[in-house]
């Protein structure tokens, strides 16, 4: 009876370990090998004579290549798209820079991201703003001693659009 109980214990342990852990010869993160070639019967090309059995035609399906492995799950690397060297006609690029960097940039009431950042402004052929545009930069307090500050620059149709604007907590500087 003790021998049977010992065998049952080994059997239970073997089943428990076999169901919980699997060992793979493939290293973690490596791409799985492609599936083997599969043979599928196809419809016969010819009709068998009465009383004879037609042999089914067999074709070989090529292997399916596994997708290339990525560095992280769900992350794929796409080729970089080259940026144009100048803005399209009727537009100007304004580079917004802040000291310290990382302030929130808001254009006409719409947050567009953190500085440094490029802002597109519609311009006339002479380089003046086509319509009024307000660029605000919000410096958020980093310590208890600091206060949050918003600095802004309003561009009117009488203003030539600068190529670069530098914002600090105290002032705004236009650069051509």
C-alpha positions as CSV (number, residue, x, y, z in Angstrom):
1,X,0.0,0.0,0.0
2,X,2.8,2.4,0.8
3,X,4.4,1.7,-2.6
4,X,1.2,2.6,-4.4
5,X,0.9,5.8,-2.4
6,X,4.5,6.7,-3.2
7,X,3.8,6.1,-7.0
8,X,0.6,8.2,-6.8
9,X,2.6,11.0,-5.1
10,X,5.2,10.9,-7.9
11,X,2.5,10.9,-10.5
12,X,0.7,13.8,-9.0
13,X,4.0,15.8,-8.7
14,X,4.9,15.0,-12.3
15,X,1.5,16.1,-13.6
16,X,1.6,19.3,-11.5
17,X,5.0,20.3,-12.7
18,X,4.3,19.3,-16.3
19,X,1.2,21.5,-16.4
20,X,2.8,24.6,-14.8
21,X,6.2,24.9,-16.4
22,X,7.3,24.4,-19.9
23,X,10.8,24.6,-21.1
24,X,11.5,26.1,-24.5
25,X,14.8,25.7,-26.3
26,X,14.3,29.1,-27.8
27,X,15.8,32.1,-25.9
28,X,13.4,34.7,-24.5
29,X,12.6,37.4,-27.0
30,X,13.8,35.4,-30.0
31,X,11.4,35.1,-33.0
32,X,9.6,31.8,-33.3
33,X,10.6,29.6,-36.2
34,X,8.3,29.7,-39.2
35,X,5.6,27.0,-39.4
36,X,6.5,23.9,-41.5
37,X,5.3,23.4,-45.1
38,X,1.7,22.3,-45.2
39,X,0.2,20.0,-47.9
40,X,-3.4,20.4,-48.8
41,X,-5.4,18.3,-51.2
42,X,-6.8,20.3,-54.1
43,X,-9.6,19.5,-56.5
44,X,-8.4,17.0,-59.2
45,X,-7.6,18.5,-62.6
46,X,-9.1,15.7,-64.5
47,X,-12.3,13.7,-63.9
48,X,-11.9,10.0,-63.3
49,X,-13.3,7.5,-65.6
50,X,-16.5,5.8,-64.4
51,X,-15.6,3.1,-61.9
52,X,-12.0,4.6,-61.3
53,X,-11.0,6.7,-58.3
54,X,-9.2,9.9,-59.1
55,X,-6.1,10.7,-57.1
56,X,-6.3,14.1,-55.4
57,X,-3.7,16.6,-56.5
58,X,-1.5,17.9,-53.8
59,X,0.1,21.3,-53.7
60,X,2.8,22.6,-51.4
61,X,2.0,25.8,-49.5
62,X,5.1,27.9,-49.0
63,X,6.3,28.7,-45.5
64,X,5.1,31.9,-43.9
65,X,7.9,34.1,-42.8
66,X,7.7,35.4,-39.2
67,X,7.7,39.2,-38.9
68,X,11.0,40.7,-37.8
69,X,11.5,40.8,-34.1
70,X,11.0,44.2,-32.4
71,X,13.1,45.6,-29.6
72,X,10.1,45.8,-27.3
73,X,6.6,44.2,-27.5
74,X,4.3,46.5,-29.5
75,X,7.1,48.9,-30.6
76,X,8.0,49.1,-34.3
77,X,10.6,51.3,-35.8
78,X,9.5,53.2,-38.9
79,X,11.8,55.0,-41.3
80,X,12.1,58.7,-40.6
81,X,10.4,61.0,-43.0
82,X,12.6,63.8,-44.1
83,X,11.3,67.2,-43.0
84,X,11.1,70.0,-45.6
85,X,13.8,72.6,-45.3
86,X,11.3,75.5,-45.5
87,X,7.6,76.1,-44.8
88,X,4.9,75.8,-47.6
89,X,4.0,79.0,-49.4
90,X,1.7,81.3,-47.3
91,X,3.1,80.0,-44.0
92,X,6.0,80.8,-41.7
93,X,7.7,78.7,-39.1
94,X,8.2,80.4,-35.7
95,X,10.6,78.6,-33.4
96,X,9.4,79.0,-29.8
97,X,12.2,78.6,-27.2
98,X,12.0,79.0,-23.4
99,X,14.4,79.5,-20.6
100,X,14.1,77.1,-18.8
101,X,13.1,74.7,-21.5
102,X,9.9,72.6,-21.2
103,X,7.3,75.4,-20.7
104,X,3.8,74.7,-22.2
105,X,3.1,76.6,-25.5
106,X,-0.4,77.7,-26.2
107,X,-1.4,79.2,-29.6
108,X,-4.7,81.1,-29.8
109,X,-6.0,79.3,-26.7
110,X,-5.0,75.8,-28.0
111,X,-2.1,73.9,-26.2
112,X,0.3,72.7,-28.8
113,X,3.0,71.1,-26.6
114,X,6.2,71.9,-24.7
115,X,9.0,74.2,-25.8
116,X,11.2,74.1,-27.8
117,X,8.6,73.9,-30.5
118,X,7.8,75.0,-34.0
119,X,4.6,77.0,-34.5
120,X,3.1,77.5,-38.0
121,X,1.7,80.9,-38.7
122,X,-0.2,82.0,-41.8
123,X,1.6,85.0,-43.5
124,X,1.2,87.3,-46.4
125,X,3.7,87.2,-49.3
126,X,5.5,90.1,-47.6
127,X,5.9,88.1,-44.3
128,X,3.3,89.8,-42.2
129,X,0.8,87.9,-40.1
130,X,-2.3,87.2,-42.1
131,X,-4.5,87.3,-39.0
132,X,-4.0,88.0,-35.3
133,X,-2.2,85.2,-33.4
134,X,-1.4,85.0,-29.7
135,X,1.4,82.8,-28.5
136,X,1.4,82.2,-24.7
137,X,4.0,80.3,-22.7
138,X,3.1,78.9,-19.3
139,X,6.0,78.4,-16.8
140,X,4.8,76.1,-14.1
141,X,6.3,76.6,-10.6
142,X,8.8,73.8,-9.8
143,X,9.2,74.7,-6.1
144,X,7.1,76.1,-3.3
145,X,9.0,79.4,-3.5
146,X,8.3,80.0,-7.2
147,X,5.0,81.0,-8.8
148,X,3.6,80.0,-12.1
149,X,3.9,82.6,-14.8
150,X,2.4,83.1,-18.2
151,X,4.2,85.2,-20.8
152,X,2.6,86.1,-24.1
153,X,3.2,87.7,-27.5
154,X,0.4,88.9,-29.7
155,X,1.1,89.1,-33.5
156,X,-1.2,91.4,-35.4
157,X,-1.5,91.8,-39.2
158,X,0.9,94.8,-38.8
159,X,3.6,92.6,-37.4
160,X,6.3,90.9,-39.5
161,X,6.4,87.3,-38.2
162,X,9.8,86.6,-36.5
163,X,11.7,83.4,-37.2
164,X,12.4,82.8,-33.5
165,X,10.8,83.9,-30.2
166,X,12.6,83.4,-26.9
167,X,10.5,83.4,-23.8
168,X,11.7,83.8,-20.2
169,X,9.7,84.4,-17.0
170,X,10.3,88.1,-17.3
171,X,10.4,89.0,-21.0
172,X,9.9,88.0,-24.7
173,X,12.6,88.5,-27.3
174,X,11.9,88.4,-31.1
175,X,14.7,87.2,-33.4
176,X,14.8,87.3,-37.2
